[in-house]
Amino acid sequence: MPAALLEKDEVLERLMRTFRDDGYDGASLAQLSERTGLGKSSLYHHFPGGKAEMAEQVLAHLDRTLEGLFAEVASRKGAAAQRDALLAGVQAFYENGKRACLLERLAASVDRERFGRPLKNAFAAMQGAFERVSLTAGATAAQARASAEDAVVNIEGALVVAAGTGDVRVFERTIERLRDRL
């Protein structure tokens, strides 16, 4: 599809993939232009604040994506169904460990302070989803909070190790251990 006909969400998906693949600091304007199919002037027309605005809008797009996933999880009956839906959503989003975490890439960028609040909100939303699953399973509030934090830390760590070793099975095994523990 010609870039001029792309929906805004598709442009944001392409930007997100680029930031995930190359990091915020490593994604040049030329790469962002090539991967979206938009010329540099078109990118600046849509994102007058440049790359920083692109990343901010990508984070807002990520929030909407996660909200949809978490709403789907919450609609499921029972803790096991919620857990399975949440883990399936996480697996799909990270393509079974093949995709880097956008949050980690932005947190590690030179402009990380610019993204501080949206990053904190995204991590809190992810932890909140895991916490709700644990609460549904009968955990106390303290247990659910600790379990949720462990889940997010394990997922993020598995993504880093999978990327560093080239072994996505690390991520797959982490998801299975979470399935057993949640």
Secondary structure by P-SEA (a helix, b strand, c coil): cccccccaaaaaaaaaaaaaacccccccaaaaaaaacccaaaaaaaccccaaaaaaaaaaaaaaaaaaaaaaaaacccaaaaaaaaaaaaaaaacccccccaaaaaaaccccccaaaaaaaaaaaaaaaaaaaaaaacccaaaaaaaaaaaaaaaaaaaaaaaaaccaaaaaaaaaaaaacc
